Amino acid sequence: MAGEYDTTEFIDTDFTANKPAFTANAPTRDDVDRKVVEAQQKLVELKRAQEELERERAGLEELRRRQAEFQTGRQEIIQNLTRGLGLLEESEFNARRDAEQMVKTVSDFRTALAKVQAIRDETWTKENFQIELTRALTAIENARMEWNSARLKLPVLAGENKPLATAENNSPKAATPSLAELDFAQLCKIGLALTWPLLLVAIAALGIFIAILARK
């Protein structure tokens, strides 16, 4: 009986070894189309992710800008308010001091005015003329000193802070003549107006001196 049939006897092993091996089938059109769609979907997802990152970055940039604005604004307003408080407190102190000075000056002016108005030269007699004149000159001189001292302390008395004065200065008016343009009579009047208080004091002192000599 013949031996069993061996199928390998009819196979050329050399041909089989040289025949290229197929690991996978060639891609079909459907496979390519599917991969193209998948790639497009991935690109869309990446673009969406990129847009989301861009929005997040823009939000962070805005947050950083607002934080910087907060820091700068807070520091600026603290400096301004601190400086403003210092200026206002100093101004308030000066205003309170000026107000107190004004109150005192008003009282002193009223006292000085009452003393000057109380002078009744028509009641003077020959006997008390020198004494009353001295008292009157003293009262006037004290009032003048009070006035000059107040003018140095209170600018309003010197003609400052008066809008009307500024308006008058700006309005056209005749120029004040200089001393060189005045005649002799006018110069004498000005000199008399400036020196009459000294003359009165000298006359009063002379009268007192004469009265003292008379008593001796």
Secondary structure, DSSP 4 states (H G I P E B T S, - for coil): -PPPP-GGGG--HHHHHHSPP--SPPPPHHHHHHHHHHHHHHHHHHHHHHHHHHHHHHHHHHHHHHHHHHHHHHHHHHHHHHHHHHHHHHHHHHHHHHHHHHHHHHHHHHHHHHHHHT--GGG--TTTHHHHHHHHHHHHHHHHHHHHHHHHH-GGGGT-S-HHHHHHHHS--PPPPPGGGS-HHHHHHHHHHHHHHHHHHHHHHHHHHHHHHHH-
